[in-house]
Amino acid sequence: MIFFSSDPHFGHARILEFCKDTRPFKNVEEHDHVLIQNHNQVVGPDDDVYFLGDLGFLQATQISNIIQKLNGRKYLIAGNHDHRFLKHDKAHRVFEWVKDYHVIREKDFQIVLFHFPIWEWDQMHRGAIHLHGHVHGKPTGIPGKIMDVSLDSLAKKGFGLRPVSIEEVLRFTDKLPIRTHH
């Protein structure tokens, strides 16, 4: 199976203030423990999981240790808070690859992955889907087949604080209109 997630913000105590409606934890240790547990309840060891950035506010060794606890083959689309720990080789070793942008192409769909929401994406006018994070569920006003897969957005959509499967993404975006070029 394939899963997507963004913006877990491991080790980031202030995320509990910024997103208190979706992250009601006593402290960052409880937060991190629950996020790891939630991830491993849905993602299996042989699944692929794409993280769309902002993994955490920790040193490279600490982030690597957390990522190693998570099930699945992990791929990272770097977010604005990831570049500091990605300077270290340790951080790269826990991922199959690290990129800034990636496109998943299957015969029935195309999914554009980027940390930030973008106004236009490749094959948007043909029904391609754009997944992003960064805005933590705040509306972007961008029309089309676009979905915020940050944990906060997923919680607000009823998925919970866990990665979302490709089937869930396809069901959610199927209801959205295809946007044409202007």
JOKA-V688914 format. One record per residue. N is the residue number from 1. RES is the residue in one letter. PSI is psi in degrees with one decimal (NA if undefined). Layout:
n=N res=RES psi=PSI
n=N res=RES psi=PSI
//
This chain:
n=1 res=M psi=162.3
n=2 res=I psi=135.4
n=3 res=F psi=158.7
n=4 res=F psi=146.0
n=5 res=S psi=159.2
n=6 res=S psi=154.4
n=7 res=D psi=47.9
n=8 res=P psi=-29.2
n=9 res=H psi=49.5
n=10 res=F psi=138.5
n=11 res=G psi=8.5
n=12 res=H psi=95.0
n=13 res=A psi=-34.1
n=14 res=R psi=-17.6
n=15 res=I psi=-25.2
n=16 res=L psi=-28.7
n=17 res=E psi=-46.6
n=18 res=F psi=-34.6
n=19 res=C psi=47.1
n=20 res=K psi=-23.9
n=21 res=D psi=-24.7
n=22 res=T psi=-11.0
n=23 res=R psi=72.8
n=24 res=P psi=62.7
n=25 res=F psi=152.5
n=26 res=K psi=-37.3
n=27 res=N psi=172.0
n=28 res=V psi=-27.6
n=29 res=E psi=-45.5
n=30 res=E psi=-43.2
n=31 res=H psi=-54.4
n=32 res=D psi=-41.8
n=33 res=H psi=-46.4
n=34 res=V psi=-40.9
n=35 res=L psi=-40.8
n=36 res=I psi=-45.9
n=37 res=Q psi=-46.8
n=38 res=N psi=-42.3
n=39 res=H psi=-50.8
n=40 res=N psi=-16.5
n=41 res=Q psi=-25.3
n=42 res=V psi=-29.2
n=43 res=V psi=126.4
n=44 res=G psi=168.2
n=45 res=P psi=-29.3
n=46 res=D psi=7.5
n=47 res=D psi=159.3
n=48 res=D psi=133.9
n=49 res=V psi=125.8
n=50 res=Y psi=118.2
n=51 res=F psi=126.6
n=52 res=L psi=41.8
n=53 res=G psi=170.4
n=54 res=D psi=59.2
n=55 res=L psi=-42.1
n=56 res=G psi=177.8
n=57 res=F psi=59.6
n=58 res=L psi=170.5
n=59 res=Q psi=161.1
n=60 res=A psi=-42.7
n=61 res=T psi=-42.6
n=62 res=Q psi=-44.7
n=63 res=I psi=-45.1
n=64 res=S psi=-42.4
n=65 res=N psi=-41.0
n=66 res=I psi=-45.8
n=67 res=I psi=-36.6
n=68 res=Q psi=-24.3
n=69 res=K psi=-15.1
n=70 res=L psi=135.5
n=71 res=N psi=156.3
n=72 res=G psi=166.9
n=73 res=R psi=124.4
n=74 res=K psi=135.9
n=75 res=Y psi=141.6
n=76 res=L psi=124.2
n=77 res=I psi=112.8
n=78 res=A psi=136.8
n=79 res=G psi=177.9
n=80 res=N psi=-21.4
n=81 res=H psi=2.6
n=82 res=D psi=-21.7
n=83 res=H psi=-29.5
n=84 res=R psi=-49.4
n=85 res=F psi=-20.8
n=86 res=L psi=-5.9
n=87 res=K psi=-15.8
n=88 res=H psi=136.3
n=89 res=D psi=-35.0
n=90 res=K psi=-42.3
n=91 res=A psi=-37.6
n=92 res=H psi=-29.6
n=93 res=R psi=-19.0
n=94 res=V psi=-0.1
n=95 res=F psi=149.9
n=96 res=E psi=-39.4
n=97 res=W psi=163.0
n=98 res=V psi=127.5
n=99 res=K psi=167.8
n=100 res=D psi=-22.7
n=101 res=Y psi=143.2
n=102 res=H psi=147.9
n=103 res=V psi=126.3
n=104 res=I psi=121.2
n=105 res=R psi=120.6
n=106 res=E psi=169.9
n=107 res=K psi=-30.3
n=108 res=D psi=-10.1
n=109 res=F psi=163.3
n=110 res=Q psi=134.2
n=111 res=I psi=123.4
n=112 res=V psi=123.9
n=113 res=L psi=126.5
n=114 res=F psi=145.5
n=115 res=H psi=-40.4
n=116 res=F psi=147.7
n=117 res=P psi=136.2
n=118 res=I psi=149.1
n=119 res=W psi=-42.9
n=120 res=E psi=141.6
n=121 res=W psi=161.5
n=122 res=D psi=129.2
n=123 res=Q psi=20.4
n=124 res=M psi=-42.8
n=125 res=H psi=-7.7
n=126 res=R psi=13.0
n=127 res=G psi=8.4
n=128 res=A psi=146.5
n=129 res=I psi=142.1
n=130 res=H psi=121.0
n=131 res=L psi=139.6
n=132 res=H psi=176.1
n=133 res=G psi=-134.0
n=134 res=H psi=-41.5
n=135 res=V psi=-1.1
n=136 res=H psi=40.4
n=137 res=G psi=0.3
n=138 res=K psi=139.3
n=139 res=P psi=139.2
n=140 res=T psi=-21.2
n=141 res=G psi=8.7
n=142 res=I psi=118.2
n=143 res=P psi=161.5
n=144 res=G psi=-169.1
n=145 res=K psi=78.5
n=146 res=I psi=142.2
n=147 res=M psi=129.1
n=148 res=D psi=117.1
n=149 res=V psi=20.9
n=150 res=S psi=150.6
n=151 res=L psi=-35.8
n=152 res=D psi=-41.7
n=153 res=S psi=-43.9
n=154 res=L psi=-39.5
n=155 res=A psi=-42.4
n=156 res=K psi=-29.3
n=157 res=K psi=-2.7
n=158 res=G psi=3.8
n=159 res=F psi=-25.1
n=160 res=G psi=178.6
n=161 res=L psi=71.5
n=162 res=R psi=161.6
n=163 res=P psi=153.8
n=164 res=V psi=141.6
n=165 res=S psi=162.0
n=166 res=I psi=-35.5
n=167 res=E psi=-41.1
n=168 res=E psi=-39.3
n=169 res=V psi=-47.2
n=170 res=L psi=-38.2
n=171 res=R psi=-43.3
n=172 res=F psi=-47.0
n=173 res=T psi=-17.9
n=174 res=D psi=-30.1
n=175 res=K psi=-12.7
n=176 res=L psi=149.0
n=177 res=P psi=152.0
n=178 res=I psi=129.9
n=179 res=R psi=131.4
n=180 res=T psi=164.5
n=181 res=H psi=150.8
n=182 res=H psi=NA
//
